[in-house]
């Protein structure tokens, strides 16, 4: 089968489009013929092995443990393991697996759900990881009706879902983005939009979701209520060892001594949340925003596009 393969860490030029062996399927695994695969900034970190903390998290220290990139997917079940009961050949599914930039992938039964009937494969491929993160971040923040929620990075993959989900919970949502994305974020349902190139963050908010990771804790705390909650979703600044993770560590320590609740979020795969995301999509509460699609052999170009920071929603790879 064709796949996007790498045998060493580096920039997008380490990726090769080549023939590889079909994946094997364990007794509790599902073989999926991939139709589309989502792209997010995490792909860059796993490709480059940066910051170095990524390598210590089980992804391989000197070289990537998993040689095929990509984690989000949508596709059709080709075969199932002996103990799989949830799916059968021909089922349309979405979810998470390692190595989705390929024609076929083996996924855990618990990491898949039936594709929302009202979404295309491309839309479904953009769901799992970013929506997981938004759902779990807002849950950690304790969002409820009437809350004033500030979403920084509202036009990004996680941010687009966070805006829609916060509105679904009845919150007053303020999105933060650049000038060219203001109308787009309004279209997601944001009540107000701050163009960070023209104005500073102001006011006091019950919840701040920082999906961009470019502001100091001091600046974020100034616009957070004394008993408010800040959830750090992303972090692209910092040193080569921890990268943006150092900000999460500092926030957690600081939170022990102040009334504000400062915390980080590292989303985990959850079968229950995957079903919740499917239901929310079918209800129309969340709709994936697709910036653009690329064919499988153009994954390096797609990664470079994401790294420029101009994406509205998600980039998707079609297979």
N, C-alpha and C positions, 0 to 999 in steps of 0.2 A: 504494500500500500504506500501511498505518498504521505509524507509528513514533513514538518519543519523541525529540523534536528540540530542539536548543538552538543559538542563534546568538550567545550571549555567555556569559561566565563568571558564576557566581553560585551562590546556594543553589537548593534544589529548585524554587523558583517560576519559575526561568528555563526549565524544561522544558515543552514543549508536545506534546500528543498530536495528531498531524495527519497528513494525507495527503502522502506524498513519492513521488518517482519510484522505480521498481524499480531495484535495483543492476545495473550492467553486469557481465559476467563475462569475465575475461581468458582467454587460451588455457590457462593453468595454474591456473585458479581453478574453484571449484565454487559453484553457486547452491544455497543451502540454504533450505528452508521451515522457519523456526524454530518449534519446538514449545515450547521452554523456554529461558530464559537465566539464568545465575547472576549473583548480586549479591555484591560484596565492597567493602571500604572504598576500594579503588582507584577505584571509580566516583565517589565523592565528590570525590576529588582531581582527577580529570579534568573533572568538572562545574564545580568552583570555580576550577580553575587554581592551586590552592594546595597546597604552598608554590610560590613562583615558579619554583623549579628545574624543576617539572613542565613549565612553558611552554618552558623552554630545551631540553627533551628531545625537541623535534620535534612537540609537540602543539598548537602555535600560541601566539604571544606575546600578541596583543591579544584574540584570540577563538579558540575551539576549532577546530582544523583539521578534525577529524571531528565532524560536527554531530549524529550519532546515538550515544547512549551505549550501554554494554554491551559485554562482550568474551567471556565464557563462553557456550557455546551447546550445544544438542542439537536435532536435527531430522532432516528427510528431504531427501535430495538431489533437487532439482528439475531441474537441468541441469548439464552439465559443459563446460568449455572444450575446444578442439580437441586439446590435448596432454595432457589428463588421462587417466591410465591406471588409477588406483587405485580410482575410484568410478564408479558409473553411477546413473542416475535410479532413485529408489526405495530406495536404500541409507539405512539409519539410521546417523547419525554424531554425534559430539560433538567439541568442540575449541574453538578460539579464532579470533575475527575481530573487526574493528572495526565496531561498530554493530549489536549483536545484540538491542537492545530495539526490534525491528521484526519485521514478518511475514516478511521475506526478508532474507538477507544474502549477500554474496559473500565467500568464504573461500579462502585459499591451499590447494591440495591437501595441502601438507606440514603444514598446521596442523589437519588433521582426522584422525580415526581412526574405525573402526567402533564404534558404541555397544556397550558391554558388554551381552550378551544378558540378563543377570540383573538389570539396572537399568532403572527407568522413565526416561522422558525427563527428568523433573524431577530425579531423582538424577544422571543423566549430565551435566546442565547445571551441576551443582555441582562437577564434578570438576576440570576442566583447570587453571585458574590456581592454585587453592589446593593441589591435589595436586602440581603442578609444583614449587611453592615448597617444600613439605614434603620431597619426594623430593630435590631439589637441596640443600636445607639439611642434611639428614642425610648425604648423600653428601659434602658439603664438610666436615662434622664427622668423617667417618670412623667412623660408628657400627658397632658389631659386638656380637656376643653377649657378655653379661656387663657391658656398660657401664651405668653409672648415668646416666640421661638425665632432665634436668629440663626440662619443657615449660611455659613461662609463657604464659598465654593459651590453655590447653589446650581450652577450650570454643569457641574461635573457628574460622573457616573453615580456616586453615592448621593451627592447633593440633589439631583433631580428626583430621586426617590424620597429623600428626606423631606423635601418641600411638599410633595404629594401626600406622604404619610402623615405629616404634622397637620395638614389641612383636614385629612380624613379623621383625625382625632379631635378636631374642633379648635385647633390653636390658631392664633393670629401669627402669620408667618412673614418674616422679613428675609428676603434673599439678598446675598451679596455676590456681585459679579462685576465683570468689566462692561464697558459701554456697549459693545456690539452684542452682548447677551442679555441686556435688560428686558427687551420685549419677549425673548425666549423664556426667561424666568417668570415674568408675569403670566405667560401662557401656561406655565405649570401649575398656577394657582396661587402664587405668592401674593399676599395682600399689599406689600410694599417691597420695593427693590432699591438697594443702595449700590450705586456705581462707585466702586472703591477708587477709581481713577480721578473722581471729582469731589468726593466728600469722605470724611472720616466716619467711623462708627460712632453712633451716639445713642443715648437713652439707656434704659435698664431693662434687661431681659431675664425671664425666668429660666430659659434654656438657651445655651449657645452650642451649636454643633459646628466645630471647626473642621471642615473637610479639605481645607487648603494647606494648613500647616505653616503659614508664612508670618504669623503674628506672634509677638511675645505674650507670655502669660500675663504680664503687667497690663498690656493694652486690652487684652480680652477681659480681664477682671474688672476693668473700669466700666465696662458696659454690661456687667452681670449683676443682678440683684444680690444683696448681702447674703441671702439664703438660696441663691440660684445655683444651677448646675451647668458646668462646662464639660462637654464630651469632646475629646480630641480624637478625631477620626483619621486624620492624615498628618504627615509630617515629612516634607521634602527637603528640609534644611537640617543642618547638624553635621557632626563629624563623620569620618569614614567608618568608625566602629559601630556606633549606635544609630547614626542618621537622626531622623526625627523622633526615634524612640526615647532619646534622652529627655525630651520635653515631657513625655508621658511620665517618666520616672520622677522628674522634678515636680510635676503637678501633683502626683500621688503623695509625695512627701509633704508638700506645702499644704495640701488639703487637710492634713492631720492637725494643723494649727490655726485654721481659719473657719469661718462659718460657711463660706462658699464651698460647694462640692466640685472638686476638679478630678476628672478621671479620664482614662484612655479606653479605647475600645479595640479589641482584636477579635473580629467576628469569627464565630465557630460554625461549622456545618451542623445543621439541626434538621432532622426529618420533619419535625413539627413546624418549624419556621418555613421550610420549603413548601409544605402544604398550605400554610398561611399565605405565603406570597402568591401561590397559584390562585387561591380563593380571592385575594385582593385584586389580582389582575383580571380575573373573570368578572368581578363585580364592577370593574372600571375605576377602582380606587387608585390604582397605579397603572401607568402606561409607560413602557420603556421608550426613551428618546434615542434615536439612532442618528449619530452624526454623519457617518458614511460607512460603506462596506468595502472590503477588499477581498480579492480571491486568495486562496490558500498560498499560492506561490509569491504573494506580495506582503507576507507578514512582516518582513524587515521594514518595508516602507510604512506599514500601518503603525508599528511601534514608534518609529521616528515621528510620525504625525502626532501620536498621543503625547510624546515627550515635549512637544512644542507648547502644550498647555492651552490649545485653542479649541479643544473638543467640546461640543455641546452634547452631553449625554454620554453615549457609549459608541465605540468603534466595534464593528462586527466583521468577522472573517467568514466568508461563504465557502463551502467545501463542495 
